[in-house]
Amino acid sequence: MRLLFTFIGILAALTHAIPVDTASTINVRAMAESLDVGINGGIVCGYVYSEKNQAGKPIALPGDGQVHDLRLGWSALVISGCQCQFYLYNGRDLIVGMFKGNFESYVDSFACTQTGQSDNAPVAPRSTVE
């Protein structure tokens, strides 16, 4: 019995040690309001960041379907239920659903729409997109 409680204690400690940082666990609307970079009540599909690994200045991704210009974007967080097309500086386009990661070159523009299909949204790799 003591062995069972020890095992359960170790298992509980390990579950707290594993970070749970996914796009689906982040409240993007609350983040927009706290950073004051939201979209005035519109759809926020996530954020693109000025540095890799979701660091630097966050820029909200409005889900209005229009193309928006950026100065630099090196990483992004796109929530489930949205789809974004990123136009990379190297001439390639990247279309993603739920996504958290870095880009192979910086993004100079993007367009996002709300798909409403959170369970069926395509999922890009969580590491560098190449």
Phi, psi and omega in degrees: 000319179297321178296321179296315179294324177296315179299316179296320178297318179294317179299318178296319179295321180293323180293331177281338181278342181271118181290140177247087183237085179239162180298331183282343181265357183263129179275094186294321180299314179296322179296318179299317181292320182289328180271351182058039176234025183285188187244039175046055176085355179278186181280127175253115183269357180143207182217148168248144187242151182284350178227165178291161179062038178053046178241167181086199184285125175276139176238123183295144177257098179290140181268047184261359178079357181270152177280129179242136179275149176233161169275308178209139172216120184251343179208167183208162172226114179243128183279160176297141181097359177233158174226132181235143172249121179255134178257108185277152181298331182282008176093354180267152174251151179226123177250124182226154167263233178299129188205144170212115181173187181258157176259154180288333171217169186287155180266132176250352172197166183203162172216131181234147175224154176273125180267330182074004181251067186298328181281335184252006182293138178295144183244121177275161178302153182273000179250196183302132179273126180229000000 
